[in-house]
Amino acid sequence: MGSKGGGSNVDEPLDLLRLSLDERIYVKMRGDRELRGKLHAYDQHLNMILGDVEEVITVVEYDEDTYEEHVKMTKRNVEMLYVRGDGVILVSPPLRTT
């Protein structure tokens, strides 16, 4: 894992991750999971090591009698997490102000 060194240009998609190393990022996963954590490492497959992670899992249940949706959100905090890249849908870097 790791990245190419130097510069702050974004020429390739993975450059955005390189610029986000050691910063908090948002990761949307398959299965209605969302992660927010500090990016420690990544590779070309979007496998990532995140630290100080907040995970939010959203489950939507349907009541067959009333046809109502019940949304349940479960949160947990994890000190260190390995994220397998094939489950990643979206990665958002931290907001940058100029």
C-alpha positions as CSV (number, residue, x, y, z in Angstrom):
1,M,0.0,0.0,0.0
2,G,1.1,3.6,-0.3
3,S,1.3,6.1,-3.0
4,K,3.5,8.1,-5.4
5,G,5.3,10.9,-3.8
6,G,5.4,14.6,-4.4
7,G,3.2,17.4,-5.6
8,S,-0.4,18.4,-5.1
9,N,-1.7,17.9,-8.6
10,V,-4.6,15.7,-9.4
11,D,-3.8,14.0,-12.7
12,E,-5.3,10.6,-11.9
13,P,-8.2,9.5,-9.7
14,L,-5.9,7.9,-7.1
15,D,-4.1,11.3,-6.8
16,L,-7.1,12.6,-4.9
17,L,-6.5,9.8,-2.3
18,R,-2.8,10.5,-2.2
19,L,-3.6,14.2,-1.2
20,S,-6.0,12.9,1.5
21,L,-3.4,10.8,3.3
22,D,-3.5,11.4,7.1
23,E,-6.8,13.4,6.7
24,R,-10.4,12.4,7.5
25,I,-12.3,11.0,4.5
26,Y,-15.9,9.8,3.9
27,V,-16.4,6.4,2.3
28,K,-19.7,5.0,1.1
29,M,-19.8,1.2,1.0
30,R,-22.2,-1.4,-0.4
31,G,-24.9,-2.5,2.0
32,D,-25.8,1.0,3.1
33,R,-22.7,1.4,5.2
34,E,-20.9,4.8,5.6
35,L,-17.4,5.3,7.1
36,R,-15.7,8.4,8.2
37,G,-12.1,8.1,9.3
38,K,-8.5,9.1,8.9
39,L,-6.9,7.6,5.8
40,H,-3.6,5.9,6.7
41,A,-2.9,3.9,3.5
42,Y,-4.6,2.7,0.3
43,D,-3.7,0.8,-2.9
44,Q,-4.9,0.7,-6.5
45,H,-7.8,-1.6,-5.6
46,L,-9.1,1.0,-3.1
47,N,-8.2,-1.2,-0.2
48,M,-7.8,1.2,2.6
49,I,-6.6,1.4,6.2
50,L,-8.7,3.9,8.2
51,G,-8.1,5.0,11.8
52,D,-10.5,6.5,14.3
53,V,-13.5,5.3,12.2
54,E,-17.1,6.1,12.7
55,E,-19.3,3.5,10.9
56,V,-23.0,4.1,10.2
57,I,-25.2,1.2,9.0
58,T,-28.6,2.1,7.7
59,V,-31.4,-0.5,7.5
60,V,-34.8,0.2,6.0
61,E,-37.6,-2.1,7.0
62,Y,-41.0,-2.2,5.4
63,D,-44.2,-2.9,7.4
64,E,-46.2,-5.1,5.1
65,D,-49.5,-4.2,6.9
66,T,-49.2,-0.4,6.9
67,Y,-46.7,-0.1,4.0
68,E,-44.6,2.3,6.2
69,E,-40.8,2.5,6.1
70,H,-38.9,2.2,9.3
71,V,-35.3,3.5,9.1
72,K,-32.8,2.2,11.7
73,M,-29.3,3.6,12.0
74,T,-26.6,1.8,13.9
75,K,-23.4,3.6,14.8
76,R,-20.1,2.3,16.1
77,N,-16.6,3.6,16.5
78,V,-13.6,1.5,15.5
79,E,-9.9,2.4,16.3
80,M,-8.5,0.8,13.1
81,L,-10.3,-0.7,10.1
82,Y,-9.2,-2.5,6.9
83,V,-11.6,-1.6,4.1
84,R,-11.7,-4.0,1.2
85,G,-11.8,-2.1,-2.0
86,D,-14.5,-4.1,-3.9
87,G,-17.1,-2.8,-1.4
88,V,-16.3,0.8,-2.0
89,I,-18.9,2.9,-3.9
90,L,-17.6,6.4,-3.3
91,V,-14.7,8.2,-1.6
92,S,-14.9,11.8,-0.7
93,P,-11.8,13.7,0.4
94,P,-12.0,16.4,3.1
95,L,-13.4,19.8,2.2
96,R,-10.6,22.0,1.0
97,T,-10.9,25.8,1.1
98,T,-8.6,28.0,-0.9
